[in-house]
């Protein structure tokens, strides 16, 4: 199928995604930079990063219920309005205590926005196009975040315009979705989360996801502080962040390809080992050779960022075909939990060690994960390559991303089969063997009712 025919039905939604994530990328770099310029202190900036991921984790748990209550379009427009207002509020009240709840609200909003976007993308996908749509979405996700980070150089971070630009980008993201004539997808399902069960199934997968959050949460929250602390200007901060993200995008595919052919835990060990070494080099270069940090940052991003996706793939090698969505959602929550704790720990380490302490902490996290993976390789063999699903470069966005993942095809097919069986059973229970046909007026009303005003199905009422 030509790529144009794949993109055309979702072009407006992808444009909204690009605007939204550009604004989020800019805000993610702007706030730590502004906080450092305002002398908030490393620990307060660490709490700022943790607050975002706390809100994000809560959004992953509760956003699906919100969508089921009011629908996709209303949820999307409401959350973009709140996120846009939150961006402006940071510029009005420049105080760390005020910024913490604002950042948590932003995290919740973006988790909900990801749920709407990804469930809509899934509704537009077929078994033939799901993989391509997910790849396009992932590339947009990584690319526009980098663009947003570079935008921090457009104006003075100590002034108002950059905060206004964040608000404009987030607000404009609502327009294509609010104006669409496409029918909204069915409400997303609320996913069961069972971390203990997931640990029994795949200890390396669960702890790998948690450790990835424990290392990358501090990076997103405190890397701009590190860059300023070693003497980089604002342009240097933007380049430092962007190089790391681009390297992470580049590293996904060769490491994923390798993990499809050998024990994925060996790839995790190698990636964590190199990421730990890059963290040590960043700490040393940050203290003595600031001009060389960009090289080490490239290797850090290339090997640290893909650890989460490889952990998801490793877990998928052991879960039952019908449990992939639950597994992926649990791993995402584990990542968010690590990203809440990570900035606080890193900030505490940076107190006595200064800016280099950030990457000392990430190096320790990666080294411990590598040692744990080596230990687990002695406890259990990995499935053979032909018995494993292929690696997918999955972004850390929302539980709805798991449904879009091509590896969920078996689960979706099983759910469809169960629904068809239930339908046939219901028909057999009706006298005469068939359900009564709806009245002609009811059919017409259903056909012409705008999709935005249709009420979500009430599970309790149906039961």
C-alpha positions in Angstrom: 0.0 0.0 0.0 1.4 3.4 -0.9 2.5 5.5 2.1 0.3 8.4 0.9 -2.8 6.3 1.2 -1.8 5.3 4.7 -1.1 8.8 5.9 -4.1 10.6 4.3 -6.9 9.4 6.7 -4.8 10.4 9.7 -3.0 13.5 8.4 -4.9 15.9 10.5 -4.3 13.8 13.7 -0.5 13.6 12.9 -0.4 17.3 12.4 -1.9 17.8 15.9 0.7 15.3 17.2 3.5 17.3 15.7 2.3 20.6 17.2 1.6 19.1 20.6 4.9 17.3 20.9 6.9 20.3 19.7 5.4 22.3 22.5 6.1 19.6 25.0 9.7 19.3 23.8 10.2 23.0 24.2 8.6 23.1 27.6 10.6 20.1 28.8 13.9 22.0 28.1 12.7 25.5 28.9 11.5 24.9 32.5 14.7 23.4 33.9 16.7 26.1 32.2 14.5 28.9 33.6 14.5 27.2 37.0 18.3 27.2 37.0 18.4 30.8 36.0 16.0 31.6 38.8 18.3 29.7 41.3 15.5 27.3 42.3 18.2 24.8 43.5 18.9 21.3 42.2 16.6 19.5 44.5 13.6 21.7 43.7 14.3 21.2 40.0 14.4 17.5 40.7 11.0 17.6 42.3 9.8 19.5 39.2 10.8 16.6 37.0 9.3 14.0 39.4 6.0 16.0 39.5 5.6 15.7 35.7 6.0 11.9 35.8 3.8 11.6 38.8 1.0 13.3 36.9 1.9 11.3 33.8 1.6 8.0 35.7 -1.8 9.0 37.1 -2.9 9.9 33.6 -1.9 6.5 32.4 -4.2 4.9 35.0 -7.2 7.2 34.9 -7.2 8.9 31.4 -9.0 6.0 29.7 -11.9 6.4 32.2 -12.1 10.1 31.3 -12.3 9.4 27.6 -15.0 6.8 28.3 -17.0 9.4 30.2 -17.0 12.4 27.7 -15.5 11.1 24.5 -12.3 11.6 22.6 -12.8 15.0 21.1 -14.0 16.6 24.3 -11.2 15.0 26.3 -8.6 16.2 23.7 -9.8 19.8 23.6 -10.2 20.1 27.4 -6.7 18.7 28.1 -5.0 20.9 25.5 -6.7 23.9 27.1 -5.5 22.9 30.6 -2.0 22.2 29.3 -1.9 25.5 27.5 -3.0 27.4 30.5 -0.5 25.6 32.7 2.3 26.7 30.4 1.4 30.3 30.7 0.9 30.0 34.5 4.6 29.0 34.8 5.5 32.4 33.5 3.1 34.3 35.7 4.0 32.7 39.0 7.8 32.0 39.0 8.1 29.9 42.2 9.1 26.3 42.7 6.2 25.4 45.0 3.7 26.7 42.4 5.5 25.0 39.6 5.3 21.5 41.1 1.5 21.0 40.8 1.5 22.8 37.5 4.0 20.3 36.2 2.0 17.4 37.6 -1.1 18.7 35.8 0.8 19.0 32.6 2.0 15.3 32.9 -1.6 14.2 33.5 -2.8 16.1 30.5 -0.2 14.7 28.1 -0.9 11.2 29.3 -4.5 11.7 28.5 -3.7 13.3 25.1 -1.5 10.3 24.2 -4.4 8.0 25.0 -6.7 9.9 22.7 -4.2 10.1 19.9 -3.1 6.5 20.0 -6.5 5.0 20.4 -7.6 7.1 17.3 -4.6 5.9 15.4 -5.4 2.4 16.3 -8.9 2.8 15.1 -7.6 4.0 11.7 -5.1 1.2 11.4 -5.6 -2.2 9.8 -3.6 -5.4 10.2 -1.7 -4.4 7.1 -1.0 -0.8 8.0 -0.6 -0.9 11.8 3.1 -1.4 11.7 3.6 1.5 9.2 1.4 3.9 11.2 3.2 3.1 14.4 6.6 3.7 12.7 5.4 7.0 11.2 4.1 8.1 14.6 7.3 7.1 16.4 9.5 9.0 13.9 7.3 12.1 14.3 7.5 11.7 18.1 11.3 11.7 18.2 11.7 14.3 15.5 9.4 17.1 16.7 10.5 16.8 20.3 14.1 17.6 19.1 12.7 20.5 17.1 11.0 21.8 20.2 14.2 21.5 22.3 16.1 23.6 19.7 13.4 26.3 19.9 14.7 27.3 23.3 17.3 29.3 21.5 14.7 31.6 19.8 14.1 33.9 22.7 15.6 34.6 26.2 14.4 31.8 28.6 14.2 34.4 31.3 11.5 36.3 29.3 7.8 35.6 28.5 7.9 34.8 24.7 9.0 31.1 25.0 6.2 30.3 27.5 3.8 32.0 25.1 5.2 29.9 22.2 4.6 26.7 24.2 1.0 27.7 24.9 0.4 28.6 21.2 1.7 25.2 20.0 -0.3 23.2 22.4 -3.5 25.3 21.8 -3.2 25.0 18.0 -2.9 21.2 18.3 -6.6 21.1 19.3 -7.8 22.7 16.1 -7.3 19.7 13.6 -9.0 17.3 16.1 -11.9 19.7 17.0 -12.6 20.4 13.3 -12.4 16.8 12.0 -15.4 15.2 10.4 -14.0 11.7 11.1 -16.0 9.5 13.4 -14.4 9.1 16.9 -13.2 5.7 17.8 -14.8 3.5 20.5 -13.8 4.4 24.1 -10.5 2.7 25.1 -10.6 -0.2 27.5 -9.4 0.2 31.1 -6.3 -2.0 31.3 -5.6 -4.2 34.3 -2.2 -3.5 35.9 -0.5 -6.3 37.9 3.2 -5.5 38.6 3.8 -8.6 40.8 2.5 -10.9 38.2 4.6 -9.2 35.6 7.7 -9.6 37.7 7.1 -13.3 38.0 6.7 -13.5 34.2 9.8 -11.3 33.3 11.9 -9.9 36.1 14.4 -8.3 33.6 11.5 -6.8 31.6 9.9 -5.1 34.6 13.1 -4.0 36.3 14.5 -2.9 32.9 11.5 -0.6 32.4 11.7 0.7 36.0 15.5 1.3 35.6 15.0 3.0 32.3 12.7 5.5 34.0 15.2 5.8 37.0 17.9 6.8 34.5 16.0 8.8 31.9 13.7 10.7 34.3 16.7 12.6 35.8 18.0 13.2 32.3 14.9 15.0 31.1 14.6 16.9 34.4 18.2 17.8 35.1 20.3 17.5 32.0 19.8 21.2 31.2 21.0 22.0 34.7 24.0 19.8 34.1 24.7 21.5 30.8 24.5 25.0 32.3 26.5 23.9 35.3 29.5 22.9 33.2 29.4 26.2 31.3 27.4 25.6 28.2 25.3 28.5 26.8 21.6 28.2 26.0 22.5 27.1 22.4 24.8 24.5 23.8 22.1 23.2 26.2 19.7 22.8 23.2 22.3 21.0 21.1 23.2 18.8 24.1 19.6 17.7 24.6 18.9 17.3 20.9 22.0 15.1 20.2 21.0 12.8 23.0 17.4 12.3 21.7 18.6 11.9 18.0 21.1 9.3 19.1 18.4 7.4 21.0 16.3 7.3 17.8 19.3 6.0 15.8 20.1 3.3 18.4 16.6 1.8 18.4 16.9 -0.1 15.2 20.4 -1.7 15.3 19.9 -2.8 18.9 16.4 -4.0 18.1 17.7 -6.0 15.1 20.4 -7.5 17.3 17.9 -8.4 20.0 15.8 -10.4 17.5 18.8 -12.7 16.9 20.3 -13.2 20.3 19.2 -13.3 23.9 17.7 -9.8 24.5 19.2 -9.8 27.9 22.7 -9.8 26.4 21.7 -6.7 24.4 20.4 -5.1 27.6 23.7 -5.9 29.3 25.7 -4.4 26.5 23.5 -1.3 26.1 23.6 -0.7 29.9 27.4 -1.3 30.0 28.0 1.3 27.3 25.4 3.7 28.8 27.2 3.4 32.2 30.5 4.1 30.6 29.1 7.1 28.7 27.7 8.3 32.0 31.1 8.1 33.6 32.7 10.0 30.7 30.0 12.7 30.9 30.7 13.1 34.6 34.5 13.4 34.0 34.2 15.5 30.9 31.7 17.7 32.6 34.2 18.5 35.3 37.4 18.7 33.2 36.5 18.8 29.4 33.2 20.5 28.9 33.8 20.9 25.2 33.8 17.1 24.7 30.5 16.2 26.4 28.5 16.1 23.1 30.4 13.0 22.0 29.6 11.2 25.2 26.1 12.5 25.1 25.6 10.8 21.7 26.7 7.4 23.1 24.6 7.9 26.2 21.4 8.5 24.2 22.2 5.8 21.6 22.4 3.0 24.3 20.3 4.3 27.2 17.1 5.3 25.5 16.5 2.0 23.7 16.6 0.0 26.9 12.9 0.5 27.6 11.8 -0.8 24.2 14.1 -3.9 24.5 12.7 -4.6 27.9 9.2 -4.5 26.5 10.3 -6.9 23.7 11.9 -9.2 26.2 8.8 -9.3 28.3 6.7 -10.0 25.3 8.8 -13.2 24.7 7.3 -14.7 27.8 3.7 -13.4 28.1 0.7 -15.3 26.7 -0.6 -14.0 23.3 -3.6 -12.5 25.0 -1.7 -10.5 27.7 0.5 -8.2 25.6 -1.6 -5.1 26.2 -1.6 -5.7 30.0 2.1 -6.4 30.0 3.0 -3.2 28.0 0.8 -1.0 30.1 2.3 -2.4 33.3 5.8 -1.8 32.0 4.9 1.8 31.1 3.7 2.3 34.6 7.0 0.9 35.9 8.9 3.4 33.7 6.8 6.2 35.1 7.4 5.1 38.7 11.2 5.0 38.1 11.0 8.5 36.4 9.3 9.8 39.6 12.0 8.5 41.9 14.9 9.2 39.6 15.1 13.0 39.6 14.9 13.1 43.4 17.7 10.6 43.8 19.8 12.4 41.1 19.2 15.8 42.8 20.4 14.4 46.1 23.6 13.0 44.4 24.2 16.3 42.7 24.1 18.1 46.0 27.6 17.0 47.1 29.0 16.1 43.7 27.7 19.1 41.7 26.5 18.8 38.1 28.6 15.7 37.2 26.6 13.8 39.9 23.7 13.4 37.5 25.5 11.0 35.2 27.3 9.3 38.2 23.8 8.3 39.3 22.7 7.1 35.8 25.9 5.1 35.5 25.2 3.3 38.7 21.6 2.5 37.6 22.7 1.1 34.3 25.5 -0.9 35.9 23.1 -2.5 38.5 20.6 -3.4 35.7 23.4 -5.0 33.7 24.4 -7.1 36.7 20.8 -8.2 37.4 20.4 -9.2 33.7 23.6 -11.3 33.9 22.2 -13.0 37.1 18.9 -13.8 35.4 20.6 -15.3 32.4 21.9 -18.0 34.7 18.4 -18.7 36.0 16.4 -19.1 32.8 17.0 -19.6 29.1 15.5 -17.3 26.6 13.1 -18.5 23.9 14.6 -19.3 20.5 14.5 -16.5 18.0 11.8 -18.1 15.8 9.5 -18.3 18.9 9.7 -14.6 19.6 7.8 -11.6 18.3 10.0 -9.0 16.5 11.3 -6.0 18.3 9.3 -2.8 17.8 10.7 0.7 18.6 7.8 1.6 21.0 7.6 5.2 22.4 6.9 5.7 26.1 3.6 7.4 25.7 0.4 5.7 26.9 -1.2 2.3 27.5 -3.2 2.8 24.2 0.2 2.5 22.4 0.2 -1.2 23.2 -3.0 -1.7 21.2 -1.5 0.0 18.1 1.6 -2.2 18.4 1.6 -4.9 15.7 2.6 -7.5 18.3 -0.9 -7.1 19.8 -2.5 -8.6 16.7 -3.1 -12.0 18.3 -4.8 -10.4 21.3 -7.0 -8.2 19.1 -8.0 -11.3 17.1 -8.8 -13.2 20.3 -10.9 -10.3 21.6 -12.8 -10.1 18.2 -13.5 -13.9 18.4 -14.8 -13.6 21.9 -17.1 -10.7 20.9 -18.4 -12.7 17.9 -19.0 -15.7 20.2 -20.9 -13.5 22.7 -23.0 -12.0 19.9 -24.0 -15.4 18.6 -24.9 -16.6 22.1 -27.0 -13.5 22.6 -28.9 -14.2 19.4 -29.6 -17.8 20.5 -31.1 -16.5 23.7 -33.7 -14.3 21.9 -37.0 -16.1 21.1 -37.0 -16.9 17.5 -33.3 -17.0 17.2 -32.7 -13.4 16.2 -32.7 -10.1 18.0 -35.7 -7.8 17.1 -34.9 -5.4 14.4 -34.7 -1.7 15.4 -37.4 0.6 14.2 -36.7 2.5 11.0 -36.7 5.9 12.9 -34.1 4.6 15.3 -31.8 3.5 12.5 -32.1 7.0 10.9 -31.4 8.7 14.2 -28.3 6.6 14.7 -27.0 7.2 11.2 -27.3 11.0 11.4 -26.3 11.5 15.0 -22.9 13.4 15.1 -20.1 11.1 16.3 -19.0 13.7 18.9 -22.4 13.5 20.7 -22.7 9.8 20.9 -22.6 8.6 24.5 -20.1 6.0 25.5 -21.4 2.5 26.1 -22.5 2.0 29.7 -21.1 -1.3 30.8 -23.2 -1.5 33.9 -26.4 -0.8 32.0 -25.5 -3.4 29.4 -25.0 -6.0 32.0 
